[in-house]
Amino acid sequence: MVEVKQENSITIRTFGGLSFFKNDEDLTKDFHGSKKALEIFKYIVTHYDQKVSKNRICEVFWPEMEEGKAKQNLSSNLYYLRRGLDELFDSEGFGKHLIRANNKLCWINLPAGVNLDLIDFTEYYEQAQDMAPNDQETRKKILEKIIDLYKAEFLADEKAFWMDSRRSAMKDIAINSIHELIKMNYGSSKEKLESLFNRAFSIDPVNQNIIAERLTYLKNNDDILGALNLFKKYRKTLKEKYKLKVPPKIEELMKVIKSSQEIDELPEIIINSENYVDMRHFKELVQYELHKRSPDSLLLSIEFPSRKGREFPWVSATKKLFDTIRKSDRVSYVHDRLFVLFTETDKLSITKLIYRVNPYFENNQIDDGIRYSWHEIKPNMTSVITYGKWNSKK
């Protein structure tokens, strides 16, 4: 039996592409075997948990070739594969012991000191499945190991049909592990949860369970704008890339989110403004200004008519306003009302600011019924200093 010395530990990685490591040094580029030999190795590794028929390997790699010739090709490639592994790890007989074969079958046999990430990944998953439900801390550690092993898609450098089912199964395990960790980590650090969500979306940007979990998380944290933006991106990706509609489960969840906040989908011109923040953050900014000893901000609220049942000219009604405000000013929207926080406003220039902004609305063709209010921000309170109504020109 060939054994690898402890100081010469070997790892064969399959997640992200086939690679060979010795003592954490990447030796993949030093493998001198043929491309076909590596493809056969990937096939045997993919079926690591079974002995593979040589006839089946020949059918996969030489489907049109006469059986005897195909088996000769297989024998030659197995020889070059084993020799290449011997040279790569500087260990005579290593390749023959790793890639075992008889007259009919081929299989993987790991020597002591050799690790295959696919086996570790699967064994961790099986451990997690067999664990007692109440052992949450140990389960969490195992799930984290699964995610750590899943560097990227299984054998990402190979696009052959014979690995599709294994690749899909590994992907599902990784996503389900992240999903479970997200649920287990609710209430822990925001950074940890964001990292888990980002990891899940990097693996599968349209996974229904992760989308639902993320939407719920954003709703619970009053980030309705974030939920709406995520939903729109998800819907667009499903339609353009997969030709699919949003699943009923996600549609129903979005209805609940919108109804709980009494908010419609925001007009694109508002969402796309670099000045836009969701109402939760907007309130925090206003509170900060209210508690300053010498507030120098001005709040403008604009109440639009209900958009239900008709198209509202958002572009003409808001474009000029966005052209007027500075990068430091902030805009938010809720309940058909637009709010603008003008910061660092010299009190002597309030009148000038009002007269500078008002004409942009008065000179645009907009529907009747748009009302506005200017609020001067004072410590612990706000007061209306002027208000009015814009009417469209007939």
C-alpha positions in Angstrom: 0.0 0.0 0.0 1.3 3.4 -1.0 1.1 5.9 1.9 1.8 9.6 1.8 4.0 11.0 4.5 2.2 13.3 6.9 4.5 16.2 6.0 3.5 15.7 2.3 -0.3 15.9 2.6 -2.1 15.9 -0.7 -5.5 17.4 -1.5 -7.5 16.9 -4.7 -10.0 19.7 -5.1 -13.1 19.5 -7.4 -15.0 22.6 -6.4 -14.2 25.4 -8.9 -12.3 23.0 -11.1 -10.0 20.1 -10.8 -6.8 21.0 -8.9 -4.0 19.2 -7.1 -2.3 20.5 -3.9 0.7 19.3 -2.0 1.3 20.9 1.4 -1.0 23.7 0.3 1.0 24.3 -2.9 -1.0 24.3 -6.1 0.7 21.8 -8.5 -2.1 21.7 -11.1 -0.2 23.3 -13.9 2.7 20.8 -13.4 0.5 17.8 -14.4 1.9 16.6 -17.7 -0.8 14.0 -18.6 -3.1 14.4 -21.6 -6.3 16.4 -21.6 -8.3 13.2 -22.2 -6.6 11.4 -19.3 -7.7 14.3 -17.0 -11.2 14.1 -18.3 -11.3 10.4 -17.5 -10.0 11.1 -14.1 -12.8 13.7 -13.5 -15.3 11.1 -14.6 -14.0 8.5 -12.1 -13.8 11.1 -9.3 -17.4 12.2 -10.1 -18.4 8.6 -9.4 -16.1 8.2 -6.5 -18.7 6.3 -4.5 -19.0 3.5 -7.0 -16.9 1.2 -9.2 -17.4 2.3 -12.8 -17.7 -0.1 -15.7 -14.9 0.3 -18.3 -17.5 -0.3 -21.0 -19.4 2.7 -19.7 -16.3 4.9 -19.7 -15.6 3.8 -23.3 -19.2 4.7 -24.3 -18.9 8.1 -22.8 -15.5 9.1 -24.3 -15.4 7.0 -27.6 -19.1 6.4 -28.4 -18.5 5.7 -32.1 -15.3 3.6 -31.7 -15.1 -0.2 -31.9 -15.1 -1.7 -28.4 -11.6 -3.2 -28.6 -10.0 0.0 -29.8 -11.9 2.0 -27.3 -10.6 -0.2 -24.4 -7.0 0.2 -25.8 -7.5 4.0 -25.6 -8.8 3.7 -22.1 -5.8 1.6 -21.0 -3.4 4.0 -22.5 -5.0 7.0 -20.9 -5.1 5.3 -17.5 -1.4 4.6 -17.9 -0.5 8.3 -18.7 -2.8 9.4 -15.9 -1.1 7.3 -13.3 2.3 8.2 -14.5 1.4 11.9 -14.5 0.2 11.6 -10.9 3.4 9.8 -9.8 5.5 12.6 -11.3 3.3 15.3 -9.9 3.6 14.1 -6.3 7.0 12.5 -6.7 5.7 9.2 -5.4 6.3 6.0 -7.4 3.1 3.9 -7.6 0.9 6.7 -6.2 -1.2 6.9 -9.4 -1.8 3.2 -9.7 -2.9 3.0 -6.1 -5.2 6.0 -6.4 -6.8 4.9 -9.7 -7.6 1.2 -9.2 -8.8 -1.1 -12.0 -9.4 -4.7 -13.0 -10.6 -6.2 -16.3 -14.0 -4.6 -16.0 -14.1 -1.8 -13.5 -12.3 1.4 -12.4 -12.5 3.2 -9.1 -10.9 5.7 -6.7 -9.0 4.4 -3.7 -7.6 7.2 -1.5 -4.2 6.4 0.2 -3.7 7.6 3.8 -2.9 11.3 3.8 -4.8 12.1 0.6 -8.0 14.2 0.8 -10.7 14.6 -1.8 -12.9 17.6 -1.1 -15.9 15.9 -2.7 -15.8 13.1 -0.2 -15.3 15.5 2.8 -18.2 17.6 1.5 -20.5 14.6 1.2 -19.5 13.2 4.6 -20.2 16.5 6.3 -23.6 16.7 4.7 -24.4 13.1 5.9 -23.3 14.0 9.4 -25.6 17.0 9.4 -28.5 14.9 8.3 -27.9 12.3 11.0 -27.4 14.8 13.9 -29.9 15.3 16.7 -32.0 18.4 16.1 -31.1 20.0 19.5 -27.3 20.0 18.9 -27.4 23.4 17.1 -23.8 24.5 17.8 -22.2 21.4 16.4 -24.6 21.4 13.4 -23.7 25.1 12.7 -20.0 24.2 12.6 -20.6 21.3 10.2 -22.7 23.5 7.9 -19.9 26.1 7.9 -17.4 23.5 6.8 -19.7 22.5 3.9 -19.9 26.1 2.7 -16.1 26.5 3.1 -15.4 23.5 1.0 -17.8 24.7 -1.8 -15.3 27.2 -3.3 -17.3 27.4 -6.5 -19.3 25.1 -8.8 -18.3 21.4 -8.9 -15.7 20.9 -11.7 -16.5 24.3 -13.1 -13.8 23.6 -15.8 -15.8 20.7 -17.3 -19.1 21.0 -19.2 -19.8 17.4 -19.9 -23.3 16.0 -19.5 -22.2 13.2 -17.2 -21.6 15.5 -14.3 -24.8 17.5 -14.4 -26.6 15.5 -11.8 -23.7 15.5 -9.3 -23.1 19.2 -9.9 -26.7 20.0 -9.3 -26.8 17.9 -6.1 -23.7 19.6 -4.7 -25.2 23.0 -5.5 -28.4 22.2 -3.7 -26.5 21.0 -0.6 -24.5 24.2 -0.5 -27.5 26.5 -0.9 -29.6 24.5 1.6 -26.7 24.7 4.1 -26.5 28.5 3.7 -30.3 28.8 4.0 -30.2 26.9 7.3 -27.4 29.0 8.6 -29.3 32.1 7.7 -32.2 31.0 9.8 -30.0 29.9 12.6 -28.1 33.2 12.6 -31.1 35.5 12.8 -30.4 37.9 15.6 -26.6 37.7 15.3 -24.3 40.2 13.6 -25.6 42.0 10.5 -22.3 41.5 8.8 -22.5 37.7 9.2 -26.0 37.6 7.7 -25.0 39.8 4.8 -22.1 37.6 4.1 -24.3 34.5 4.0 -26.8 36.2 1.7 -24.1 37.3 -0.6 -22.6 33.8 -0.7 -25.9 32.3 -1.5 -26.6 34.7 -4.4 -23.1 34.1 -5.8 -24.1 30.4 -6.1 -27.7 30.8 -7.2 -29.0 34.3 -7.7 -32.6 33.1 -8.2 -33.0 30.5 -5.6 -36.6 30.8 -4.4 -35.9 30.0 -0.7 -33.0 32.5 -0.4 -35.1 35.2 -2.2 -38.0 34.7 0.2 -35.6 34.7 3.2 -33.9 37.9 1.9 -37.2 39.7 1.3 -38.5 38.8 4.7 -35.2 40.0 6.3 -35.4 43.3 4.5 -39.0 43.8 5.5 -38.2 43.1 9.1 -35.5 45.7 9.0 -37.8 48.3 7.4 -35.7 48.3 4.2 -38.7 48.3 1.8 -36.7 50.0 -1.0 -34.2 47.1 -0.7 -37.0 44.6 -0.9 -38.6 46.2 -4.0 -35.2 46.5 -5.8 -34.4 42.9 -5.0 -37.8 41.7 -6.3 -37.5 43.7 -9.5 -34.0 42.3 -10.2 -35.2 38.8 -9.4 -38.2 39.2 -11.8 -36.1 40.6 -14.6 -33.5 37.8 -14.3 -36.2 35.1 -14.3 -37.8 36.6 -17.4 -34.7 37.5 -19.5 -32.4 34.6 -18.6 -34.8 31.7 -17.8 -38.0 32.8 -19.6 -39.9 32.2 -16.3 -42.4 34.1 -14.2 -42.1 34.9 -10.6 -43.3 31.9 -8.4 -46.7 32.5 -6.6 -44.9 32.1 -3.3 -42.7 35.2 -4.0 -45.6 37.2 -5.5 -47.7 36.6 -2.4 -44.8 37.6 -0.1 -44.4 40.8 -2.0 -48.1 41.6 -1.7 -47.8 41.2 2.1 -44.7 43.5 2.2 -46.4 46.2 0.1 -49.7 46.0 2.0 -47.9 46.2 5.4 -46.1 49.4 4.3 -49.0 50.8 2.2 -46.5 51.4 -0.6 -46.7 51.0 -4.4 -43.7 50.2 -6.5 -41.6 53.3 -6.8 -41.3 55.2 -10.1 -38.0 54.4 -11.9 -36.9 58.0 -11.9 -37.1 58.1 -8.1 -35.4 54.7 -7.5 -32.6 55.6 -9.9 -31.7 58.9 -8.2 -28.4 58.8 -6.4 -30.1 61.0 -3.7 -32.7 58.4 -2.9 -32.8 56.6 0.5 -35.5 54.5 2.1 -37.8 56.1 4.6 -36.1 54.4 7.6 -32.7 56.0 6.7 -34.4 59.2 5.8 -36.0 59.4 9.3 -32.6 58.8 10.9 -31.2 61.8 8.9 -34.1 64.0 10.0 -33.7 63.0 13.6 -30.0 63.8 13.4 -30.8 67.3 12.1 -33.4 67.8 14.8 -31.0 67.1 17.6 -28.3 69.5 16.3 -27.8 72.6 18.4 -27.9 74.8 15.3 -30.0 73.1 12.6 -29.4 74.4 9.2 -31.7 72.1 7.1 -34.9 72.5 5.3 -37.5 69.8 4.7 -39.8 69.9 1.6 -42.8 67.5 1.4 -44.6 67.1 -1.9 -48.0 65.3 -1.9 -48.9 63.8 -5.3 -52.4 62.7 -6.3 -53.2 59.0 -6.1 -51.7 57.1 -9.0 -54.4 54.4 -8.9 -56.3 54.0 -12.1 -54.2 56.4 -14.2 -50.7 57.1 -15.4 -49.0 59.9 -13.5 -46.3 62.0 -15.3 -43.5 61.3 -12.9 -40.7 62.3 -15.2 -42.0 65.8 -15.9 -43.1 66.2 -12.2 -39.7 65.2 -10.7 -36.9 65.5 -13.2 -36.3 69.2 -12.7 -36.4 68.8 -8.9 -33.6 66.2 -9.1 -31.6 68.5 -11.3 -32.0 71.2 -8.6 -30.9 69.3 -5.5 -27.3 68.7 -4.6 -25.5 65.4 -3.9 -25.7 66.0 -0.2 -29.5 66.4 -0.2 -31.6 63.3 0.4 -34.9 62.2 -1.1 -37.4 59.6 0.1 -40.9 58.5 -0.8 -43.9 56.9 0.9 -47.7 57.0 0.6 -47.7 59.2 -2.6 -45.6 61.7 -0.9 -42.0 62.8 -1.8 -39.7 64.2 0.9 -36.6 66.2 0.2 -34.1 67.1 3.0 -31.9 70.1 2.1 -28.9 70.1 4.4 -26.4 72.8 5.3 -28.9 75.5 4.3 -28.0 79.0 5.4 -31.1 80.4 7.2 -30.6 83.6 5.3 -31.0 81.8 2.0 -34.2 79.9 2.8 -36.3 82.3 0.9 -33.9 82.0 -2.1 -34.0 78.3 -2.0 -37.8 78.2 -1.9 -38.0 80.6 -4.9 -35.4 78.6 -6.7 -37.2 75.3 -6.4 -40.9 76.4 -6.8 -40.7 77.5 -10.4 -39.5 74.1 -11.6 -42.9 72.6 -10.6 -44.9 75.7 -11.6 -43.5 75.7 -15.1 -44.1 71.9 -15.8 -47.3 70.5 -17.2 -48.4 68.4 -14.2 -51.8 67.2 -12.9 -53.9 69.3 -10.5 -53.6 68.5 -6.9 -49.9 68.4 -6.1 -49.5 70.1 -2.7 -46.2 71.1 -1.1 -45.0 72.1 2.3 -41.7 73.6 3.5 -40.6 72.8 7.0 -37.9 74.6 8.9 -36.2 72.1 11.2 -35.7 73.2 14.8 -34.4 71.3 17.8 -36.8 68.5 18.7 -39.5 69.7 16.3 -40.3 71.0 12.8 -42.6 73.8 11.8 -44.3 74.6 8.5 -43.1 77.9 7.2 -45.0 77.9 3.9 -47.2 75.7 1.9 -49.1 75.8 -1.4 -50.5 74.0 -4.4 -49.3 73.6 -7.9 -51.8 73.4 -10.8 -51.1 72.4 -14.4 -51.3 75.0 -17.1 -54.2 74.5 -19.4 
